[in-house]
Amino acid sequence: MKKYEVMYIVRPTLSEEELAAVVKKFNDVLATKDSKVVNVTEMGQRELAYEINKYRSGYYYIVDTEAKNDKAIKEFDRLALISGDIIRHLITKKED
């Protein structure tokens, strides 16, 4: 199993219900296609180092996941790039 760490920042203008729906949607993507979510860390709303898409803060999430292949990771990357709710994301492969 390959281990990945996915960090993403959700735009700060969402309501609590919308934020919960976005987080559930993207965490569910990581929990499909022969992969599983090991740990989700909610870091809360934080100030950004620089302005991204006219936002100065965002909700940070870190998800540790294990996958047999990279299909779920690629699908997360694809959806995060086209989503207006994720303002930045980073996927890191962990060494065993």
Sequence and secondary structure as in RCSB ss.txt:
>XXXX:A:sequence
MKKYEVMYIVRPTLSEEELAAVVKKFNDVLATKDSKVVNVTEMGQRELAYEINKYRSGYYYIVDTEAKNDKAIKE
FDRLALISGDIIRHLITKKED
>XXXX:A:secstr
 EEEEEEEEE TTS HHHHHHHHHHHHHHHTSSSEEEEEEEEEEEEEEEEEETTEEEEEEEEEEEEESSSHHHHH
HHHHHHH SSEEEEEEEEE  
